[in-house]
Amino acid sequence: MITLYRYTLPFVRPVATRHGVLATRTGLLVREGDAWGEAAPWPGLSRESLKEAEAGLKIWRNDPQSDRILTPRLSSVVSAVESVRWVPDPASPIKIPINGLLSDEPLDSALPALRTAGFRTVKIKVGRQSLRADVERVCEVYEQLGPDIKLRLDANRAWTLSEALDFARRIDGISLEYIEEPLQNPAELAQFHNRSGLPVAVDESYWTRPITDFTNGCFVHALIIKPTIIGGLITAERVAEFVRHFGWQPVFSAVYESGVGIRALARLAARCGTPGVAMGYDTYRCLADDVLQPRLAFRDGALDLAEAERAEVCVEKLQELA
């Protein structure tokens, strides 16, 4: 028997999206026996709306042997169904490294939380304020956390080439694992890398351009892979294997999913992630509550997958859908 549910969870702090500010996260869960999956489209990124995802899941529930709705147009639905079908591998690595996430939180409260969770890799969102403020924030984090922490930056295509190069000059001397999507025009990424020397990661730019557009030259260090956006877990696994041929590091990333979705993404990382490379699943800490009990815990900068598998869904927090 397949059952569908809707959840609504509060954020710790409101989260800005391309379509406004969200105070809560709403998504869908699907259950078949003891297996759970999550479909939670993100406004402004996902091609499908929550309403369309719900309609797609209902079609699949009524005919689970048919895969006709399992298309990239409904990536979150594909991810949910694949999560239900995907049997965890008992031989998978137990602990999945996670990068801590710094968005707009005050550093006096955010940095102690990162230390408590033991993150060894930290990703800082930049490009949302003045260049000077971004530089000061990055420098302070580097000074406070120390050179043993790997730093990743994410500008979400905020800057012109000139602005990005200015930023790179101002943080000269700070070691970065990579800077993600620094440019408004992704065609200039190779030029940015060649002139700044900074390693580059590609995320949203390849959603609308062939990956092969970025393979001419050695400027890409990592590809950020959001399974629930690009077509599901199996597609994400195939993309990861493909980009390894170019020497790129695949990094799986979440989009504010609940614990059910994060657990599925952790299984994916255990199955085909690079050992020791931190995954981008820390959006989970932005949720003030979860559907899983107990909540997933990041300790020593990692998620214990065996512990996560023991967490159970609290059905009382869900609304069953007809």
N, C-alpha and C positions, 0 to 999 in steps of 0.2 A: 504494500500500500504506500502511495506517495502522498505526502501532506505538504502543503505550502503555508508559510507564515510571513508576516510582516513584523519588523522591529523598528523601534525608534529609540535612539540612545543620545543622551546629552553630551556635548563636547565640554571639556574642561574650560576652554575659552572659545569664543566664536571664531569660526574659520572662514577666511575670505576666499571666495571663488570668483570665476569670471561672470557669474550670474548673481552676485550679491554675497552677503554674509550669512552663514549657516550657524544656528545655535544647536542643532541636533543632526544626527546621522540616521537616515532611514534606508532600510534595505530589505531584502527578501531572503528567506531561508527555505530550503527544500529538504525534506527528510524521506528516506526510504529505508525502513528497518532501523538499524543503528547508524546508518551513514547520513551525513549532513553536507549540504553545499550552500553557498551564498552567492546571490546576485545583487550587487549594490552599485548601480551606475552612479558615476560622479558627474554632477552638473558642469557642463563646459568642456569635459574631456571625453566622456562616453558618447558613442554615437546613438545609443538607445536611451530612452527615458525610463524612469521607474515603472511607469504605466505600461510601456512596451515590453519591459522585462517580465512584468507580471503576466501579461498576455502570453508571452512566449513560454514561460514555465507552465502555464495552464494547458497549452497545447501539448507540451511534452508529457505532462502528467496524464493526459487523456490517451496518449499514444507513445509510451516510453520506448517502444521498439523503433520508432521513426526518428531519424535525425534531420528531418527537413528544416527544422527551425534552428539547428545548431550551425549557424553561420557567423562570420566575423561581424555582421551587422548587429548581432546580439551577443557580444563578447562576454558580458557578465553572466548570461544564461548558459553559454557554453562552459564557462568556468564552474558554475554551480553543478551542472550535470556531470562534468568530468570529475569534480570533487566527490560526488556520490559514488561514481563508478571506480574511482582510483583506490585500490587497496594499498594501505601503507606498507612500505618495505621494511621488514624487521631488521634488515642488515644495514639500513641507512645510518649515517652519522647521527649521533644523539643530540649534539648541541649546534645550533645554527647561529653564527655571529651576526649581530645586528648593528647598523650604524645609528647612533643617537641623532636626533633631529632637533635643530635649533631654528625656530621660525622668528616670531616677533616677541617672544617672551623676554621679560627682564632677566639679564644675566645673573643678577644676585640670587635669584631663585632657581633659574634653569641649570646653571653650572653645578650646584650641589646635587641636583637630581641626576645629572649625567654621571657624576662621580659615584653616587650611590648605586646606580645601575651597572657601573663598571664598564661603560662603553670604551672601547679602544679605537673606535672610528666614529667621528662626528661629522655630520653634514650640516652646513650653515646656509640658510636661505639668504641670498643677497639680491640686489637689484630692486628692492621695494622702497628704499629711501635714498637719500643723497649718497653720492660716491664717497664722500668724506665719512659719513656715518657708517657706511658698509666697511670701509677700511678700518676705522676705529674698532668696530665690533669684531672683525676677524682678528685683528692684532690682540685685542683683549682676550679673546677665547684662546688664542695660541699661547699667550703669556700665562694665562691661568691654568690651562690644561697641560701645557708642556709639550716638548717636541716628540715625546713618545706616542702621542695620540695622532692617528692619521686624520687629516682634515680633507673633507670634500666640500666644495662650494656648489651652489645651484642658483643660477641667475634667471632661469625660466625665460631666456631670450629677451632680457630687459634692455641690453645695451647696443649701441652702435659699435663698430669696430674701434673707432677712436676712443670711446668711453671705456671699452673693455681693456684696451692697451694701457690707458691711463691707470685703471684699477690695478692691472698687473704690475705696473711700475711701482705703485705705491705699496704693494705688499711684497716687494722683492725681499728675499731672505726668508720668507715663510714657506716651508715645504708643504706642497699639496699633493694628495693622491690624484686628484683631478678637479677641474672646474666644469660643471655641467651646463650645457646650453647657454654660453655667455652672450651670444649674438642674436640680434633681430634677424639678420640675414645669414642663414646657415651656409650659404655658398662661400662665406668668408672665413669659415672655421679653420681651414688649412693655413690661411694667411695669418690669422690670430696666433695659432700655435707656433708657426715659424718665427714670428716676430717677438712673441712673449716667452717662448720656451715652456709654457704651461701645458701639461697634459689635459686633453679634452675628453669629456663624456657626452654622448649624444642620447637624447631622450625623445621629446615630442617631434623633433625635426624629421625623424624617419617614419613617422606615421603617415605622412603625405608625400614622401619621397622614397624612391628605392634605396635600400641599404647600400647598394653598389655605388650610389652617388658619393659615398663617404669613404670608399675603399682606395681611392687614388691618392697615395701618399701614406705616411705613417703618423698622422696627427691624432687619430682616435685611440684613446686608451681603454675606454669602457663603453658599453652599450647598456642603457637602463631599460629594463624590460618589465612592462606592466601587463601581466597576463590578462587581467580583467578588462583591459582596454584594447589589446592587439589581437584578440581572437581565442583566448583560453589557455589552459595549462599546457596542453600538448603542443600548440603553436609556439608558446613561449620556450618550451624545451627544444623545439626544432630551431628556433631563432638562435638560442644560446649555442647550440652545436655549430650552426653555420658561421657565426661571427668569430668563433674560436679559430677558424681557419685563417683569419686575418690577424691573429694575435690580439684581438680585443678581449677584454674581460667582461663577461655577462654579469649584470647585477640585477637581480629581481627586485621589484619594488611594489609596495602596496598603495592603495588609494583610500585610506581611512576605513578599511573593512573592519567588521567585528572580529571577535576571536575565532569564529568559525572560518572566516575567509583567511585570516592570518595563519591559522593552523594548516589550511590547505596549501598556502604559499610556502610555509615551512617544509611541508612534505616535498614540494617541488624543488626547493633548494637542497634538501637532503638527497634527492634523486639525481640532480644534474648540476647543482651549483659547484663552484670551485672551492675546495676546502680552505678555510681560513679567510675567505673574502666576505666582508660584511654585506648583508642584505638590507634593503631599504624598507623595513617593516615597522619603523618606530612611529608612524602615524597612529598606531594603536594606542600609544600613551596619551593621545589627544582626546580619547574617549573617557568620560567620567564614569561610565558604567559599561557592562558587557553582558552578552547573552550567555557566556560561559561561566560556570562556577566550578572551581575557583577561577578567577581571572588569570590570564597568561602573565607570567612574570619574566622580566629580563634581568638575569643575574650574571655578573661577570661579563657583561656585554653580549650575552647570548640568550637564545631561547632553547630551553630543554625540551626537545620534541617528545621524548617519552612522557615527561610530565604533562605536556600539552594534550597528549592523546588521552590522558585520564580525566581531563576536564569534561564536564557534562553540560549540555544545553539546558538552561532554565526555561522550560516551556511556559511557565507562568508569566514571563516577561514578553511573550509573543502574542500576536493576534493571528489566529488561524483564518485562512482565506478559503472561501467556498469554491 
